[in-house]
Amino acid sequence: MQLTKSFLSEMQHEAENTRKMLERVPSESLSWKPHEKSMALGRLAAHVAELYTWVKMTLTTDELDFATAKYTPPVVENTADIVKLFNDSFNQAVQAFEDVKNEELYFVNWKLRQGDYIILDLPKHIVLRSMVFNHIVHHRAQLSVYLRLLNVPVPGMYGPSADEM
């Protein structure tokens, strides 16, 4: 199996879990934070939903420079906005995988930088695994804690959750 197909298959599988989590985010609690240093629930959920755009960015560019990149976090007003953001981001990611050549994942590096300071310079397949896929799972886990603290039933990810047993 080509690496592109393997990554696409894994991303599609994990996206089902991510979608289940995002669909449970209560619209009335988007401004809630578990701690003053934490992101608000709506911001965290939007971040999880938008992270799939990083797949396209990784596959279609050679770097991201925080010093020059323009970024405006998406504004979400309700759960439907979050799910739409997720669906749009995910569909872009699927298309990017369908358009990329397998060799590019192995032989083309991608850089993350802050001006002249290089944060990472790795083959695209490693960036996808470590900075993109693992990043999504990391923030999805944070989101599950937020839901638990709000007494929202947490969906199972790799089997039933305590709320489903």
Disulfide bonds with the S-S distance in Angstrom:
none
